[in-house]
Amino acid sequence: MKTLENVSETLWIPLFGKARESIRLDSFIVDDKAVEIANLACEKLPELNKWWVDLSMETQALMVWRNTSIDAYVSEFITKHPNATIVNLGAGLCTRFSRVDNGTINWLEFDLPDVKEVWLEFNEETDRHKYYTDSIFEENWLEVVKNEANGPIMFTAEGLLMYFSKEEVASLLQTLSKHFPNGEIVAEIYSKIALKRRHPDVKKTSAIKFKAPWGVVNGKEFEKWNVGVKHLKDDFITNHSNAMKRMPVLNKSMAQLPFFRKVGKMVHLRFETN
């Protein structure tokens, strides 16, 4: 199996975070697919066994939050639109499709070529679940989505947008608004202060620091960017009691302060033409 480097290497962190949480007797999430992939990955690359034991409590908290929050957003969208298309940007080894599939949705994963190569070690593409490697900052991928999409579209961006500059994110949102009016996106977003600090588990990989840290205090700020979005909702990690139970003591203490209470959020936006 291919050895991943730089940002691609970080995909092991959420995978093992979900797997570790799932096998706990007091687990807050259950992701059997993540456990399956984690075990198989360790058989192929024994050095990955380190992630079973050397993973921070912060990652555990983030995985409880991500699974609970994004799954809820996507599930609600699918309930309203049973034939929807979900476009997962920066997919990595995401296992959300296995958790929320209703048997009729169309699911498109997008990530780098080397990531897809690893993904195919544990998954198979189907008519409703495909993996693409087109750049989301070029034009080709837009046509892919348009050609593959059925019904209303929701984009998800988990652990992704912080790797790009504010200008790149604004350009992406504006492009999505232009091409997919009335579509929606759920994105993991942080305040700038959080992105100036490297995540403790990311430090254990070859990933570089964020080149241009940016952030917003709440999702309403995206409306001021004039990129054609309507803010619908924020879901702050500090509002998730189960996720906070997994946080280190210092993080819990800081979360009591008004400023830090809104550092991490899932932002739900709808695309509207200007």
SVG drawing of the C-alpha trace seen along z (x, -y; Angstrom):
<svg xmlns="http://www.w3.org/2000/svg" viewBox="-38 -42 45 50">
<polyline fill="none" stroke="black" stroke-width="0.4" points="0.0,0.0 1.2,-3.5 2.9,-5.5 1.3,-8.9 3.1,-12.2 2.4,-15.8 -1.3,-16.7 -2.4,-13.4 -0.8,-11.6 -3.1,-13.3 -6.1,-11.2 -5.0,-8.5 -5.8,-10.8 -9.6,-11.0 -9.8,-7.4 -8.1,-6.0 -9.9,-8.6 -13.3,-7.2 -12.1,-3.7 -10.7,-4.1 -13.9,-5.8 -16.0,-3.1 -14.3,-0.2 -14.6,-1.9 -17.2,-0.4 -18.4,-4.0 -18.3,-5.1 -20.3,-8.1 -20.1,-7.1 -20.1,-3.7 -18.3,-3.5 -17.7,0.1 -16.3,-0.7 -13.6,-2.9 -12.6,0.0 -12.5,2.4 -10.3,0.0 -8.0,-0.8 -7.4,2.9 -6.7,3.7 -4.5,0.7 -2.3,1.9 -2.0,5.3 -0.7,3.6 1.5,1.0 2.3,2.2 3.8,-1.2 0.2,-2.6 -0.4,-0.6 1.0,-3.7 -2.3,-5.5 -4.1,-2.9 -2.1,-4.1 -0.6,-7.5 -3.6,-9.7 -4.6,-12.7 -7.8,-13.2 -8.3,-16.3 -8.7,-14.1 -11.1,-11.9 -13.3,-14.9 -13.1,-16.2 -14.2,-12.9 -17.2,-12.6 -18.2,-16.2 -17.5,-15.7 -19.4,-12.4 -22.3,-13.7 -22.6,-17.1 -22.0,-16.5 -23.8,-13.2 -26.9,-15.0 -26.7,-17.8 -26.3,-15.3 -29.0,-12.9 -31.5,-15.8 -30.7,-16.9 -31.1,-13.3 -34.4,-12.9 -35.7,-16.0 -34.2,-15.0 -33.9,-11.1 -32.3,-11.4 -29.8,-14.0 -26.1,-14.2 -23.5,-14.6 -20.2,-16.0 -17.4,-15.3 -14.5,-17.7 -11.1,-16.5 -12.6,-13.1 -9.6,-11.2 -10.8,-7.9 -14.2,-9.3 -16.7,-6.6 -19.8,-8.8 -21.4,-7.2 -21.6,-3.8 -23.4,-5.5 -26.0,-7.6 -26.7,-5.9 -30.4,-5.5 -30.0,-3.3 -30.8,-6.1 -28.4,-9.0 -25.5,-9.8 -22.1,-10.3 -19.0,-11.9 -15.7,-11.9 -12.9,-14.4 -9.3,-14.2 -5.7,-13.9 -4.7,-11.0 -2.5,-9.3 -5.4,-9.4 -7.7,-7.7 -5.1,-5.0 -5.2,-4.3 -9.0,-4.6 -9.3,-1.9 -7.3,0.5 -10.4,0.6 -13.3,-0.4 -14.9,0.1 -16.5,-2.5 -20.2,-1.9 -22.7,-3.6 -23.8,-5.7 -20.4,-6.1 -17.4,-7.4 -14.0,-8.9 -12.5,-11.7 -9.1,-13.4 -9.9,-16.7 -8.7,-19.9 -11.5,-21.9 -9.7,-25.1 -10.0,-24.2 -12.9,-23.9 -13.0,-20.2 -14.4,-19.1 -17.5,-21.4 -18.5,-19.5 -17.9,-16.2 -20.4,-17.2 -22.9,-18.5 -22.8,-15.3 -23.0,-13.0 -25.4,-14.9 -29.0,-13.8 -31.4,-16.0 -30.4,-18.8 -26.7,-19.0 -25.0,-19.3 -21.2,-19.8 -19.2,-18.9 -15.8,-20.1 -14.4,-18.3 -10.9,-19.2 -10.2,-20.9 -10.7,-24.6 -8.1,-25.6 -5.4,-24.4 -6.3,-27.1 -6.0,-30.9 -9.1,-33.1 -8.9,-34.2 -8.9,-30.6 -11.9,-29.8 -13.8,-32.9 -13.1,-32.0 -14.3,-28.4 -17.6,-29.5 -18.2,-32.1 -17.7,-29.4 -20.1,-27.0 -22.7,-29.7 -22.4,-30.5 -22.7,-26.9 -24.9,-25.4 -27.5,-28.0 -29.7,-26.6 -27.1,-24.0 -25.8,-23.8 -22.4,-23.3 -21.5,-22.2 -17.9,-23.2 -15.6,-22.8 -14.4,-26.3 -12.3,-27.8 -11.4,-31.1 -8.0,-32.4 -6.4,-32.0 -7.0,-28.2 -5.2,-27.8 -2.0,-29.5 -1.5,-26.4 -0.7,-23.0 -2.9,-20.2 -0.9,-17.8 -1.4,-14.8 -0.7,-16.7 2.7,-17.4 3.4,-13.7 3.0,-13.7 5.0,-15.3 2.2,-17.9 3.4,-21.5 1.9,-24.3 -1.1,-26.2 0.4,-28.7 -2.1,-31.5 -4.2,-31.0 -7.6,-32.7 -10.9,-32.3 -14.3,-33.6 -16.0,-34.0 -19.3,-32.7 -20.7,-31.7 -22.7,-34.9 -19.4,-36.5 -19.4,-34.6 -22.3,-36.7 -20.0,-39.8 -17.6,-38.2 -20.1,-38.8 -19.6,-35.4 -23.3,-34.5 -24.0,-32.6 -26.8,-32.7 -25.8,-31.6 -28.2,-29.0 -26.7,-27.7 -23.6,-27.2 -22.9,-24.1 -20.2,-24.8 -18.1,-22.0 -18.5,-23.4 -22.3,-22.7 -21.6,-19.0 -21.4,-17.6 -20.1,-14.2 -17.3,-15.7 -16.3,-18.0 -16.1,-14.9 -13.2,-13.7 -11.4,-17.0 -8.2,-17.5 -8.7,-19.5 -7.0,-22.6 -9.3,-22.7 -12.4,-22.3 -11.2,-25.2 -10.6,-27.5 -14.0,-26.6 -15.6,-28.3 -14.2,-31.7 -16.6,-33.6 -14.1,-34.0 -12.9,-30.4 -16.5,-29.1 -16.9,-29.7 -13.5,-28.8 -14.7,-25.6 -17.9,-25.3 -19.7,-23.5 -21.0,-26.2 -24.1,-25.5 -24.5,-27.8 -26.8,-27.9 -25.7,-29.2 -27.6,-32.1 -27.0,-34.0 -25.9,-37.6"/>
</svg>
